[in-house]
Amino acid sequence: MIGFLEKNLENVEKKLAKQQNDYDILKNENQFLQKKIESKSDKFVNLATMLSEAYEKLTKDDTEKDVVGKTLELDLTEMFFFVNFLH
């Protein structure tokens, strides 16, 4: 009877260790994905900020309400940097 209980306890401990290991792996994966999502979000915010600043430059000190025909100067290297990391 004691042998049976010891064997059963051993099996339960092995299952617990495996479950704990699986949990730790999933927890680490979750943390990695959360950081990746935050990073992507930050990149979109930076891109939106850049576009907003470019739009402000385009419309700043403009006495005309129509901005058609004006050129929009963007730092294409900086834009490429942000867009490239969005993938």
Backbone atoms as SQL, in Angstrom:
CREATE TABLE atoms (id INTEGER PRIMARY KEY, chain TEXT, resi INTEGER, resn TEXT, atom TEXT, x REAL, y REAL, z REAL);
INSERT INTO atoms VALUES
  (1, 'A', 1, 'MET', 'N', 0.821, -1.192, 0.000),
  (2, 'A', 1, 'MET', 'CA', 0.000, 0.000, 0.000),
  (3, 'A', 1, 'MET', 'C', 0.868, 1.261, 0.000),
  (4, 'A', 2, 'ILE', 'N', 1.929, 1.287, 0.823),
  (5, 'A', 2, 'ILE', 'CA', 2.815, 2.442, 0.893),
  (6, 'A', 2, 'ILE', 'C', 3.543, 2.624, -0.433),
  (7, 'A', 3, 'GLY', 'N', 3.951, 1.507, -1.034),
  (8, 'A', 3, 'GLY', 'CA', 4.625, 1.565, -2.334),
  (9, 'A', 3, 'GLY', 'C', 3.728, 2.189, -3.397),
  (10, 'A', 4, 'PHE', 'N', 2.453, 1.797, -3.384),
  (11, 'A', 4, 'PHE', 'CA', 1.493, 2.347, -4.343),
  (12, 'A', 4, 'PHE', 'C', 1.345, 3.859, -4.147),
  (13, 'A', 5, 'LEU', 'N', 1.217, 4.290, -2.893),
  (14, 'A', 5, 'LEU', 'CA', 1.049, 5.718, -2.611),
  (15, 'A', 5, 'LEU', 'C', 2.305, 6.514, -2.980),
  (16, 'A', 6, 'GLU', 'N', 3.473, 5.920, -2.703),
  (17, 'A', 6, 'GLU', 'CA', 4.718, 6.599, -3.067),
  (18, 'A', 6, 'GLU', 'C', 4.833, 6.755, -4.577),
  (19, 'A', 7, 'LYS', 'N', 4.474, 5.718, -5.305),
  (20, 'A', 7, 'LYS', 'CA', 4.527, 5.758, -6.767),
  (21, 'A', 7, 'LYS', 'C', 3.527, 6.791, -7.297),
  (22, 'A', 8, 'ASN', 'N', 2.344, 6.794, -6.709),
  (23, 'A', 8, 'ASN', 'CA', 1.311, 7.756, -7.117),
  (24, 'A', 8, 'ASN', 'C', 1.778, 9.189, -6.841),
  (25, 'A', 9, 'LEU', 'N', 2.374, 9.407, -5.673),
  (26, 'A', 9, 'LEU', 'CA', 2.898, 10.728, -5.309),
  (27, 'A', 9, 'LEU', 'C', 4.006, 11.152, -6.276),
  (28, 'A', 10, 'GLU', 'N', 4.862, 10.222, -6.627),
  (29, 'A', 10, 'GLU', 'CA', 5.946, 10.492, -7.572),
  (30, 'A', 10, 'GLU', 'C', 5.388, 10.915, -8.932),
  (31, 'A', 11, 'ASN', 'N', 4.360, 10.225, -9.393),
  (32, 'A', 11, 'ASN', 'CA', 3.735, 10.562, -10.677),
  (33, 'A', 11, 'ASN', 'C', 3.092, 11.958, -10.631),
  (34, 'A', 12, 'VAL', 'N', 2.446, 12.258, -9.522),
  (35, 'A', 12, 'VAL', 'CA', 1.812, 13.566, -9.372),
  (36, 'A', 12, 'VAL', 'C', 2.871, 14.658, -9.348),
  (37, 'A', 13, 'GLU', 'N', 3.982, 14.433, -8.672),
  (38, 'A', 13, 'GLU', 'CA', 5.064, 15.408, -8.626),
  (39, 'A', 13, 'GLU', 'C', 5.662, 15.638, -10.011),
  (40, 'A', 14, 'LYS', 'N', 5.806, 14.557, -10.804),
  (41, 'A', 14, 'LYS', 'CA', 6.313, 14.697, -12.171),
  (42, 'A', 14, 'LYS', 'C', 5.348, 15.526, -13.024),
  (43, 'A', 15, 'LYS', 'N', 4.054, 15.245, -12.884),
  (44, 'A', 15, 'LYS', 'CA', 3.056, 16.007, -13.645),
  (45, 'A', 15, 'LYS', 'C', 3.065, 17.476, -13.226),
  (46, 'A', 16, 'LEU', 'N', 3.198, 17.712, -11.942),
  (47, 'A', 16, 'LEU', 'CA', 3.250, 19.086, -11.440),
  (48, 'A', 16, 'LEU', 'C', 4.472, 19.819, -11.984),
  (49, 'A', 17, 'ALA', 'N', 5.619, 19.153, -12.003),
  (50, 'A', 17, 'ALA', 'CA', 6.837, 19.762, -12.520),
  (51, 'A', 17, 'ALA', 'C', 6.681, 20.087, -14.003),
  (52, 'A', 18, 'LYS', 'N', 6.075, 19.173, -14.769),
  (53, 'A', 18, 'LYS', 'CA', 5.850, 19.416, -16.185),
  (54, 'A', 18, 'LYS', 'C', 4.888, 20.580, -16.387),
  (55, 'A', 19, 'GLN', 'N', 3.818, 20.619, -15.616),
  (56, 'A', 19, 'GLN', 'CA', 2.857, 21.708, -15.727),
  (57, 'A', 19, 'GLN', 'C', 3.499, 23.051, -15.363),
  (58, 'A', 20, 'GLN', 'N', 4.333, 23.046, -14.332),
  (59, 'A', 20, 'GLN', 'CA', 5.021, 24.273, -13.930),
  (60, 'A', 20, 'GLN', 'C', 5.969, 24.740, -15.034),
  (61, 'A', 21, 'ASN', 'N', 6.670, 23.795, -15.647),
  (62, 'A', 21, 'ASN', 'CA', 7.569, 24.127, -16.745),
  (63, 'A', 21, 'ASN', 'C', 6.784, 24.693, -17.933),
  (64, 'A', 22, 'ASP', 'N', 5.674, 24.049, -18.292),
  (65, 'A', 22, 'ASP', 'CA', 4.828, 24.543, -19.387),
  (66, 'A', 22, 'ASP', 'C', 4.306, 25.945, -19.073),
  (67, 'A', 23, 'TYR', 'N', 3.902, 26.157, -17.848),
  (68, 'A', 23, 'TYR', 'CA', 3.412, 27.472, -17.430),
  (69, 'A', 23, 'TYR', 'C', 4.499, 28.530, -17.574),
  (70, 'A', 24, 'ASP', 'N', 5.707, 28.214, -17.128),
  (71, 'A', 24, 'ASP', 'CA', 6.823, 29.161, -17.221),
  (72, 'A', 24, 'ASP', 'C', 7.136, 29.511, -18.675),
  (73, 'A', 25, 'ILE', 'N', 7.104, 28.497, -19.546),
  (74, 'A', 25, 'ILE', 'CA', 7.345, 28.741, -20.972),
  (75, 'A', 25, 'ILE', 'C', 6.279, 29.666, -21.544),
  (76, 'A', 26, 'LEU', 'N', 5.018, 29.381, -21.250),
  (77, 'A', 26, 'LEU', 'CA', 3.928, 30.219, -21.751),
  (78, 'A', 26, 'LEU', 'C', 3.986, 31.633, -21.181),
  (79, 'A', 27, 'LYS', 'N', 4.373, 31.744, -19.933),
  (80, 'A', 27, 'LYS', 'CA', 4.502, 33.060, -19.308),
  (81, 'A', 27, 'LYS', 'C', 5.585, 33.877, -20.001),
  (82, 'A', 28, 'ASN', 'N', 6.713, 33.250, -20.290),
  (83, 'A', 28, 'ASN', 'CA', 7.805, 33.930, -20.986),
  (84, 'A', 28, 'ASN', 'C', 7.391, 34.332, -22.398),
  (85, 'A', 29, 'GLU', 'N', 6.693, 33.447, -23.095),
  (86, 'A', 29, 'GLU', 'CA', 6.208, 33.771, -24.437),
  (87, 'A', 29, 'GLU', 'C', 5.234, 34.944, -24.382),
  (88, 'A', 30, 'ASN', 'N', 4.376, 34.941, -23.389),
  (89, 'A', 30, 'ASN', 'CA', 3.403, 36.021, -23.232),
  (90, 'A', 30, 'ASN', 'C', 4.106, 37.358, -22.996),
  (91, 'A', 31, 'GLN', 'N', 5.112, 37.357, -22.132),
  (92, 'A', 31, 'GLN', 'CA', 5.865, 38.581, -21.863),
  (93, 'A', 31, 'GLN', 'C', 6.570, 39.073, -23.124),
  (94, 'A', 32, 'PHE', 'N', 7.139, 38.151, -23.898),
  (95, 'A', 32, 'PHE', 'CA', 7.796, 38.519, -25.148),
  (96, 'A', 32, 'PHE', 'C', 6.802, 39.150, -26.112),
  (97, 'A', 33, 'LEU', 'N', 5.635, 38.538, -26.258),
  (98, 'A', 33, 'LEU', 'CA', 4.625, 39.066, -27.175),
  (99, 'A', 33, 'LEU', 'C', 4.080, 40.408, -26.703),
  (100, 'A', 34, 'GLN', 'N', 3.926, 40.577, -25.397),
  (101, 'A', 34, 'GLN', 'CA', 3.461, 41.862, -24.870),
  (102, 'A', 34, 'GLN', 'C', 4.465, 42.971, -25.198),
  (103, 'A', 35, 'LYS', 'N', 5.741, 42.675, -25.040),
  (104, 'A', 35, 'LYS', 'CA', 6.770, 43.667, -25.364),
  (105, 'A', 35, 'LYS', 'C', 6.771, 43.983, -26.851),
  (106, 'A', 36, 'LYS', 'N', 6.567, 42.955, -27.664),
  (107, 'A', 36, 'LYS', 'CA', 6.529, 43.151, -29.113),
  (108, 'A', 36, 'LYS', 'C', 5.335, 44.021, -29.507),
  (109, 'A', 37, 'ILE', 'N', 4.187, 43.789, -28.887),
  (110, 'A', 37, 'ILE', 'CA', 2.998, 44.601, -29.158),
  (111, 'A', 37, 'ILE', 'C', 3.232, 46.040, -28.735),
  (112, 'A', 38, 'GLU', 'N', 3.830, 46.236, -27.557),
  (113, 'A', 38, 'GLU', 'CA', 4.123, 47.593, -27.083),
  (114, 'A', 38, 'GLU', 'C', 5.078, 48.299, -28.036),
  (115, 'A', 39, 'SER', 'N', 6.056, 47.562, -28.531),
  (116, 'A', 39, 'SER', 'CA', 7.029, 48.134, -29.461),
  (117, 'A', 39, 'SER', 'C', 6.348, 48.565, -30.754),
  (118, 'A', 40, 'LYS', 'N', 5.473, 47.717, -31.273),
  (119, 'A', 40, 'LYS', 'CA', 4.735, 48.054, -32.501),
  (120, 'A', 40, 'LYS', 'C', 3.859, 49.270, -32.258),
  (121, 'A', 41, 'SER', 'N', 3.213, 49.308, -31.119),
  (122, 'A', 41, 'SER', 'CA', 2.351, 50.434, -30.787),
  (123, 'A', 41, 'SER', 'C', 3.149, 51.729, -30.732),
  (124, 'A', 42, 'ASP', 'N', 4.329, 51.669, -30.099),
  (125, 'A', 42, 'ASP', 'CA', 5.196, 52.846, -30.025),
  (126, 'A', 42, 'ASP', 'C', 5.610, 53.317, -31.412),
  (127, 'A', 43, 'LYS', 'N', 5.872, 52.374, -32.300),
  (128, 'A', 43, 'LYS', 'CA', 6.275, 52.736, -33.657),
  (129, 'A', 43, 'LYS', 'C', 5.137, 53.426, -34.397),
  (130, 'A', 44, 'PHE', 'N', 3.913, 52.956, -34.196),
  (131, 'A', 44, 'PHE', 'CA', 2.771, 53.615, -34.833),
  (132, 'A', 44, 'PHE', 'C', 2.578, 55.016, -34.268),
  (133, 'A', 45, 'VAL', 'N', 2.787, 55.171, -32.974),
  (134, 'A', 45, 'VAL', 'CA', 2.671, 56.496, -32.362),
  (135, 'A', 45, 'VAL', 'C', 3.735, 57.428, -32.946),
  (136, 'A', 46, 'ASN', 'N', 4.958, 56.917, -33.080),
  (137, 'A', 46, 'ASN', 'CA', 6.027, 57.731, -33.658),
  (138, 'A', 46, 'ASN', 'C', 5.716, 58.116, -35.099),
  (139, 'A', 47, 'LEU', 'N', 5.195, 57.180, -35.862),
  (140, 'A', 47, 'LEU', 'CA', 4.835, 57.465, -37.244),
  (141, 'A', 47, 'LEU', 'C', 3.719, 58.507, -37.302),
  (142, 'A', 48, 'ALA', 'N', 2.726, 58.357, -36.457),
  (143, 'A', 48, 'ALA', 'CA', 1.623, 59.319, -36.421),
  (144, 'A', 48, 'ALA', 'C', 2.130, 60.705, -36.025),
  (145, 'A', 49, 'THR', 'N', 3.053, 60.750, -35.082),
  (146, 'A', 49, 'THR', 'CA', 3.636, 62.023, -34.659),
  (147, 'A', 49, 'THR', 'C', 4.387, 62.676, -35.813),
  (148, 'A', 50, 'MET', 'N', 5.168, 61.882, -36.526),
  (149, 'A', 50, 'MET', 'CA', 5.904, 62.416, -37.669),
  (150, 'A', 50, 'MET', 'C', 4.959, 62.984, -38.721),
  (151, 'A', 51, 'LEU', 'N', 3.906, 62.230, -39.028),
  (152, 'A', 51, 'LEU', 'CA', 2.948, 62.701, -40.028),
  (153, 'A', 51, 'LEU', 'C', 2.221, 63.947, -39.555),
  (154, 'A', 52, 'SER', 'N', 1.905, 63.991, -38.287),
  (155, 'A', 52, 'SER', 'CA', 1.232, 65.162, -37.721),
  (156, 'A', 52, 'SER', 'C', 2.131, 66.392, -37.795),
  (157, 'A', 53, 'GLU', 'N', 3.401, 66.218, -37.444),
  (158, 'A', 53, 'GLU', 'CA', 4.347, 67.329, -37.512),
  (159, 'A', 53, 'GLU', 'C', 4.537, 67.798, -38.947),
  (160, 'A', 54, 'ALA', 'N', 4.583, 66.857, -39.886),
  (161, 'A', 54, 'ALA', 'CA', 4.729, 67.230, -41.292),
  (162, 'A', 54, 'ALA', 'C', 3.499, 68.003, -41.764),
  (163, 'A', 55, 'TYR', 'N', 2.328, 67.573, -41.330),
  (164, 'A', 55, 'TYR', 'CA', 1.099, 68.280, -41.706),
  (165, 'A', 55, 'TYR', 'C', 1.086, 69.689, -41.116),
  (166, 'A', 56, 'GLU', 'N', 1.530, 69.823, -39.870),
  (167, 'A', 56, 'GLU', 'CA', 1.595, 71.147, -39.247),
  (168, 'A', 56, 'GLU', 'C', 2.536, 72.062, -40.012),
  (169, 'A', 57, 'LYS', 'N', 3.685, 71.526, -40.441),
  (170, 'A', 57, 'LYS', 'CA', 4.622, 72.314, -41.225),
  (171, 'A', 57, 'LYS', 'C', 3.988, 72.743, -42.548),
  (172, 'A', 58, 'LEU', 'N', 3.213, 71.848, -43.109),
  (173, 'A', 58, 'LEU', 'CA', 2.567, 72.123, -44.386),
  (174, 'A', 58, 'LEU', 'C', 1.550, 73.248, -44.261),
  (175, 'A', 59, 'THR', 'N', 0.821, 73.269, -43.175),
  (176, 'A', 59, 'THR', 'CA', -0.262, 74.239, -43.015),
  (177, 'A', 59, 'THR', 'C', 0.137, 75.458, -42.186),
  (178, 'A', 60, 'LYS', 'N', 1.330, 75.442, -41.588),
  (179, 'A', 60, 'LYS', 'CA', 1.762, 76.533, -40.723),
  (180, 'A', 60, 'LYS', 'C', 1.944, 77.819, -41.534),
  (181, 'A', 61, 'ASP', 'N', 1.510, 78.922, -40.950),
  (182, 'A', 61, 'ASP', 'CA', 1.658, 80.243, -41.566),
  (183, 'A', 61, 'ASP', 'C', 1.064, 80.307, -42.973),
  (184, 'A', 62, 'ASP', 'N', 0.106, 79.479, -43.232),
  (185, 'A', 62, 'ASP', 'CA', -0.540, 79.481, -44.551),
  (186, 'A', 62, 'ASP', 'C', -1.773, 80.370, -44.484),
  (187, 'A', 63, 'THR', 'N', -1.754, 81.442, -45.259),
  (188, 'A', 63, 'THR', 'CA', -2.910, 82.341, -45.236),
  (189, 'A', 63, 'THR', 'C', -4.044, 81.778, -46.066),
  (190, 'A', 64, 'GLU', 'N', -3.719, 80.923, -47.007),
  (191, 'A', 64, 'GLU', 'CA', -4.773, 80.312, -47.811),
  (192, 'A', 64, 'GLU', 'C', -5.309, 79.077, -47.085),
  (193, 'A', 65, 'LYS', 'N', -6.590, 78.843, -47.230),
  (194, 'A', 65, 'LYS', 'CA', -7.179, 77.665, -46.597),
  (195, 'A', 65, 'LYS', 'C', -6.901, 76.412, -47.414),
  (196, 'A', 66, 'ASP', 'N', -6.628, 76.598, -48.702),
  (197, 'A', 66, 'ASP', 'CA', -6.412, 75.465, -49.588),
  (198, 'A', 66, 'ASP', 'C', -4.933, 75.107, -49.599),
  (199, 'A', 67, 'VAL', 'N', -4.615, 73.879, -49.234),
  (200, 'A', 67, 'VAL', 'CA', -3.224, 73.444, -49.214),
  (201, 'A', 67, 'VAL', 'C', -2.895, 72.584, -50.434),
  (202, 'A', 68, 'VAL', 'N', -3.832, 72.504, -51.375),
  (203, 'A', 68, 'VAL', 'CA', -3.592, 71.727, -52.584),
  (204, 'A', 68, 'VAL', 'C', -2.479, 72.394, -53.375),
  (205, 'A', 69, 'GLY', 'N', -1.574, 71.613, -53.860),
  (206, 'A', 69, 'GLY', 'CA', -0.478, 72.141, -54.650),
  (207, 'A', 69, 'GLY', 'C', 0.780, 72.392, -53.844),
  (208, 'A', 70, 'LYS', 'N', 0.680, 72.400, -52.530),
  (209, 'A', 70, 'LYS', 'CA', 1.889, 72.555, -51.707),
  (210, 'A', 70, 'LYS', 'C', 2.607, 71.219, -51.644),
  (211, 'A', 71, 'THR', 'N', 3.878, 71.289, -51.465),
  (212, 'A', 71, 'THR', 'CA', 4.653, 70.048, -51.341),
  (213, 'A', 71, 'THR', 'C', 4.867, 69.744, -49.878),
  (214, 'A', 72, 'LEU', 'N', 4.894, 68.490, -49.587),
  (215, 'A', 72, 'LEU', 'CA', 5.103, 68.024, -48.217),
  (216, 'A', 72, 'LEU', 'C', 6.481, 67.385, -48.150),
  (217, 'A', 73, 'GLU', 'N', 7.355, 67.992, -47.373),
  (218, 'A', 73, 'GLU', 'CA', 8.706, 67.469, -47.247),
  (219, 'A', 73, 'GLU', 'C', 8.787, 66.593, -46.001),
  (220, 'A', 74, 'LEU', 'N', 9.128, 65.354, -46.222),
  (221, 'A', 74, 'LEU', 'CA', 9.289, 64.405, -45.120),
  (222, 'A', 74, 'LEU', 'C', 10.698, 63.841, -45.175),
  (223, 'A', 75, 'ASP', 'N', 11.191, 63.514, -44.038),
  (224, 'A', 75, 'ASP', 'CA', 12.472, 62.836, -43.983),
  (225, 'A', 75, 'ASP', 'C', 12.210, 61.370, -44.340),
  (226, 'A', 76, 'LEU', 'N', 12.444, 61.029, -45.602),
  (227, 'A', 76, 'LEU', 'CA', 12.105, 59.689, -46.083),
  (228, 'A', 76, 'LEU', 'C', 12.937, 58.604, -45.405),
  (229, 'A', 77, 'THR', 'N', 14.146, 58.925, -45.030),
  (230, 'A', 77, 'THR', 'CA', 14.970, 57.940, -44.327),
  (231, 'A', 77, 'THR', 'C', 14.339, 57.594, -42.986),
  (232, 'A', 78, 'GLU', 'N', 13.892, 58.611, -42.276),
  (233, 'A', 78, 'GLU', 'CA', 13.257, 58.384, -40.980),
  (234, 'A', 78, 'GLU', 'C', 11.939, 57.637, -41.156),
  (235, 'A', 79, 'MET', 'N', 11.164, 57.999, -42.178),
  (236, 'A', 79, 'MET', 'CA', 9.894, 57.309, -42.445),
  (237, 'A', 79, 'MET', 'C', 10.158, 55.843, -42.767),
  (238, 'A', 80, 'PHE', 'N', 11.153, 55.574, -43.603),
  (239, 'A', 80, 'PHE', 'CA', 11.480, 54.202, -43.971),
  (240, 'A', 80, 'PHE', 'C', 11.875, 53.402, -42.740),
  (241, 'A', 81, 'PHE', 'N', 12.638, 54.032, -41.848),
  (242, 'A', 81, 'PHE', 'CA', 13.063, 53.366, -40.626),
  (243, 'A', 81, 'PHE', 'C', 11.851, 52.887, -39.823),
  (244, 'A', 82, 'PHE', 'N', 10.872, 53.760, -39.629),
  (245, 'A', 82, 'PHE', 'CA', 9.702, 53.387, -38.838),
  (246, 'A', 82, 'PHE', 'C', 8.817, 52.382, -39.563),
  (247, 'A', 83, 'VAL', 'N', 8.578, 52.610, -40.838),
  (248, 'A', 83, 'VAL', 'CA', 7.707, 51.701, -41.582),
  (249, 'A', 83, 'VAL', 'C', 8.341, 50.330, -41.706),
  (250, 'A', 84, 'ASN', 'N', 9.647, 50.285, -41.884),
  (251, 'A', 84, 'ASN', 'CA', 10.343, 49.003, -42.011),
  (252, 'A', 84, 'ASN', 'C', 10.190, 48.164, -40.755),
  (253, 'A', 85, 'PHE', 'N', 10.179, 48.791, -39.579),
  (254, 'A', 85, 'PHE', 'CA', 10.064, 48.046, -38.333),
  (255, 'A', 85, 'PHE', 'C', 8.627, 47.724, -37.968),
  (256, 'A', 86, 'LEU', 'N', 7.678, 48.207, -38.731),
  (257, 'A', 86, 'LEU', 'CA', 6.293, 47.858, -38.454),
  (258, 'A', 86, 'LEU', 'C', 5.985, 46.438, -38.897),
  (259, 'A', 87, 'HIS', 'N', 6.864, 45.885, -39.719),
  (260, 'A', 87, 'HIS', 'CA', 6.628, 44.521, -40.222),
  (261, 'A', 87, 'HIS', 'C', 7.206, 43.503, -39.314);
